[in-house]
């Protein structure tokens, strides 16, 4: 996806009832984000909702966190790389609404 927009990658990440990538894939996406940094006791952008947070976090919160990551990628010029990664994921690499 050479010239992809934030809106296109957002649409791709929500098609077919997608919530967010499964934990390992989401972590890979997060690692692609440029400019990640520790801020106080947390991270900017915030960490993916994986590990202990995975089972205790509702779908909407996961969707919003993924959106934050995609918007971060957009602000830091990483949408093409992130979009290519998102596009490469199999459907089984995603958590879907109702799962």
C-alpha positions as CSV (number, residue, x, y, z in Angstrom):
1,X,0.0,0.0,0.0
2,X,2.4,2.7,-1.2
3,X,0.1,5.8,-0.7
4,X,-2.4,4.9,2.0
5,X,-4.3,7.2,4.2
6,X,-5.2,7.0,7.9
7,X,-8.8,6.6,6.9
8,X,-7.9,3.6,4.7
9,X,-6.0,1.8,7.4
10,X,-8.7,2.5,10.0
11,X,-11.3,1.0,7.6
12,X,-9.1,-2.0,7.0
13,X,-8.6,-2.5,10.8
14,X,-12.4,-2.6,11.4
15,X,-13.7,-4.5,8.5
16,X,-15.4,-7.9,9.1
17,X,-16.1,-6.9,12.8
18,X,-12.4,-6.6,13.6
19,X,-11.6,-5.3,17.1
20,X,-7.8,-5.4,17.2
21,X,-5.0,-7.7,16.3
22,X,-4.4,-10.7,18.5
23,X,-1.8,-10.0,21.3
24,X,1.4,-11.1,19.5
25,X,0.5,-9.3,16.3
26,X,-0.6,-6.2,18.1
27,X,2.7,-6.1,19.9
28,X,4.5,-6.4,16.6
29,X,2.4,-3.5,15.3
30,X,3.2,-1.4,18.4
31,X,6.9,-2.1,18.0
32,X,6.7,-0.6,14.5
33,X,5.5,2.8,15.8
34,X,8.3,5.4,15.6
35,X,9.0,7.7,18.5
36,X,7.7,5.5,21.3
37,X,8.9,6.7,24.7
38,X,8.6,6.2,28.4
39,X,6.6,9.0,30.1
40,X,6.4,8.8,33.9
41,X,5.2,5.3,34.7
42,X,3.7,4.7,31.3
43,X,4.4,4.9,27.6
44,X,3.6,7.3,24.7
45,X,1.7,6.1,22.8
46,X,0.1,3.8,25.5
47,X,0.9,0.1,25.3
48,X,-1.4,-2.3,23.5
49,X,-4.0,-3.9,25.8
50,X,-2.4,-7.3,25.9
51,X,-1.1,-9.6,28.6
52,X,-3.1,-9.1,31.9
53,X,-5.2,-6.3,30.3
54,X,-6.4,-8.6,27.4
55,X,-9.1,-10.5,29.3
56,X,-10.3,-7.5,31.4
57,X,-10.6,-4.9,28.6
58,X,-13.9,-4.6,26.6
59,X,-13.8,-4.6,22.8
60,X,-14.5,-0.9,22.5
61,X,-11.5,0.1,24.7
62,X,-9.3,-2.2,22.5
63,X,-10.7,-0.6,19.3
64,X,-10.0,2.9,20.7
65,X,-6.4,1.9,21.7
66,X,-5.7,0.5,18.3
67,X,-7.0,3.7,16.8
68,X,-4.6,5.7,19.0
69,X,-1.8,3.6,17.6
70,X,-2.9,4.1,14.0
71,X,-3.2,7.8,14.6
72,X,0.3,7.9,16.1
73,X,1.6,6.1,13.0
74,X,-0.1,8.8,10.9
75,X,1.5,11.6,12.9
76,X,4.9,10.0,12.6
77,X,4.9,9.1,8.9
78,X,4.5,5.4,9.5
79,X,1.1,4.7,8.0
80,X,2.5,3.0,4.8
81,X,4.5,0.4,6.8
82,X,1.8,-0.1,9.4
83,X,-0.9,-0.4,6.7
84,X,1.2,-3.1,4.9
85,X,1.5,-5.0,8.2
86,X,-2.2,-4.7,8.9
87,X,-3.0,-5.8,5.3
88,X,-0.7,-8.9,5.7
89,X,-2.6,-10.2,8.7
90,X,-4.8,-13.2,8.3
91,X,-8.4,-13.0,9.6
92,X,-7.4,-15.4,12.4
93,X,-4.8,-12.8,13.5
94,X,-7.7,-10.5,14.6
95,X,-10.0,-10.5,17.6
96,X,-13.6,-10.0,16.3
97,X,-16.7,-8.5,17.9
98,X,-18.4,-11.3,19.9
99,X,-15.3,-13.4,20.4
